[in-house]
Amino acid sequence: MGASDSAVIKQHLIDPEICIRCNTCEATCPVGAITHDDRNYVVDASRCNLCMDCIAPCPTGSIDNWRNMPRVIAYPVAEQMLWDELPPELTPLQLADAGVSADAMAAQTPPVSLPASAAQPDAGAVVFRGADYGASVPPWSAAHAYTNLYGPKAQIKSVTATVTGNVRVTEVGREYDTHHIVLDFGAMPFPVLEGQSIGIVPPGHDAHGRVHHPRQYSIASPRNGERPGYNNLSLTIKRVLADHQGRPVRGAASNYMCDLKVGDTVQVTGPFGASFLMPNHPRSNIVMICTGTGSAPMRAMTEWRRRLRASAKFEGGKLMLFFGARTQQELPYFGPLQNLPRDFIDTNFAFSRATDGPRRYVQDVMRERAADLAPLLADHNTFIYVCGLKSMEEGVVLALRDVARDAGQDWESLAVRFQSQGRLHLETY
Amino acid sequence: MSAINYSEKIPNNVNLGEDRALQRALEQWQPNFVNWWDEAGPEQSRDMEVYLRTAVSVDPQGWAEFGHVKMRDYRWGIFLGPGTADREIHFGDHKGEKAWSDVPGEHRANLRRIIVTQGDTEPASVEQQRHLGQTAPSMYDLRNLFQVNVEEGRHLWAMVYLLHKHFGRDGREEAEALLERRSGDENNPRILGAFNEATPDWLSFFMFTYFTDRDGKFQLCALAESAFDPLARTTKFMLTEEAHHMFVGESGVSRIIQRTAAAINELKTDDVGKLRAAGVIDLPTIQRYINFHFSVTIDLFGADESSNAATFYSSGLKGRFEEGKRDDDHVLKGQTYKVLEAKEGKLFEKEVPMLNALNEVLRDDYIKDSVAGVNRWNKVLDKAGLPHRLSVPHKAFHRNIGALSGVKVSPDGRVVSEAEWKAKVDEWLPSADDRAFVASLMGRVVEPGKFANWIAPPVMGINRQPVDFEYVRFA
């Protein structure tokens, strides 16, 4: 997984020539990323979490502008405030000067606009962008998701949760350290669905003396609680000890979370997310592809299906999981996953740094399993979920394309159906 | 709580079904509203299917659903923005007390008056604009006009809900009267003067949505601060819709200026006669329309010194624009503010108690916001390489309310004699000749993707649809 990939962001910008300064976006933004002066409305790239809440309410369309930018030279707020028009997209040459490879560009965050490359089959001229294929609508049988019950724009800014569990889910004694953390909300409402995420507000201030902004984490437990019938949920959090360049840095939020003791309280915002949701109709198939802590929503969906199966009142479809990590020791939940019955879930691991085998990525294993994956792709009851590092996105979507094509299916029309029917969901970071 | 119940006759997110009496009352008002729409709403639009946005919930994901609907079937309903538990009154004499969920007896008459005055402007503007569909410069603009119209209709619903729910029989009678008054009717006119003027052409329409709907924005912002919580929540949601109206105005005028600038460059002249012969609207005419709509609109803020304004503020009924973002004591006793008065042929500033000058405070905030948009129009001229600039007139120009009414002041702020006013008025305000010329340009262009000669196409369509999308399907 290329560490430098995330150094490129899709920076969200507002077109000053079209914006009428109506303030709707600033009033809507759940994370306070939008601000203004006498001249322009602008988006703070370090705060924007690409939730897209601001897109629909904008009356002008000026809100819907994106630029590929190396994170380190993302346009700062002060500079944006001086603009009379948007700067042009950086050329590949300029990007290369900034140390960004073409590969990194291809593994970009999704633009929200309808993808040009998905609509144009002559992909030869167009850079293949996995992100373009992701859906923005939930499956038709998704349950209703509550969103933004707590946040800067909600009536209550955050809700207090109590830590009722904090266990390590990777082997002890390695430099990586992933925790399974259970939060209980007591009597406070916090209804969630598998695939949604929550925000954690770390206490204290950052180096600039500002209050930390909330960090988002996917929920790892099903809708009726980590423990069924309890108002709690779980998170999968990896302790961040190095930045994307490998330089030592202690992630403020992840270290705060991993060090929590049972009985401690945390401030929570959310829930967030209304499209990365699981289907609920009988015989619906779920294909899950993840790396590292991207396993959290997959654990949630799998566990919900397991509970339904135990109730014997629901006829589930096929579950297929592709799970990648550098080594088996780094794989969260490795033990419990091994114990799930084969006729319940078809689990496939890919280890990219295992000492006893060749480097294998999730997309390699997907190709190996083409014979079983292809019929699932052809079935309109199949829903695909991808979660993990941004750099996996392109490879995974390319693998889906190849599996479909090799089975004689028309990938472009298939991809459009998957997208428009809310059947291919990408969540990468 | 933000989910809207569409299974009921009246879509709502206020649990209308739990209040049978209120539900019945509003269900009786509903057919009268639709009758009003048929009679006074957009002309000859009954069978058109319009690409409209409809709110399905008040959260960001759900409030802008797009689809083709017939306007009389639009799901007008009652939507309140999310409430804040234990919200406190944050200005005036009741500062720090809990916000009111019902109307205190002593403020009943004033609140009713505020709500009726606001509510009256909503159907009034629909009536003022009802003929415009016949002369739309494009299908895109026709759709925008209708979107503005249905949302003004919904704003009427918002105010009628408050009247029915909180003001008993008086409220129900006021709600009926809102459907009975008619813009420009000699016997039963709308309450505010500016809302009895016809909107005769699309330049006026764009100016109206830019300037006068912006007055709506500022009034709604001031009411969104109200101690009367249902009013605050309902106006908050209305503001989201109001933004679209100002977009229609600002981009409409901007596109007209863009077209005129292109013609000036093509013809290499800014001669009014030549430009008019080329079928575009000359910049001096646009400037006169600005002068007119700006001055008429700033009158809507009321007298510059007003004891009513002081009462409304101190009693917590109506705050200032962005009250919550200001760092003063939010009580304002003993503070002063400068207002203009004319003495011996000159304008002077005089200090008056700020509480009495709150109309002027809101007017000045409005002016600042309006000027910013006019500067954006100037950028269009700048981009075209033209030295011409547009501006708003002095705030004492052409005033009919307050201390400045009756004083003749030029657009640049000089007090002038009656004689000079008469000699220059056609340079300062649209003349009959200007209006006749603009009216002569108004032909109907409604083929998808086609635009009248006097206006440039927009840079992008609605909801990411192409500019030549079929925004209106005719029967």
Interface residues (C-beta under 8 A of the other chain):
Chain A: E17 I18 I20 R21 C22 N23 T24 A27 T28 P30 D38 D53 C54 A56 P57 P59 T60 G61 D64 D84 S113 L114 H144 T147 N148 A154 Q155 I156 A274
Chain B: A3 D59 P60 Q61 W63 A64 P82 G83 T84 A85 K217 L239 T240 E242 A243 H244 M246 F247 E250 S251 D369 A372 G373 R376 K379 V459 M460 I462 R464
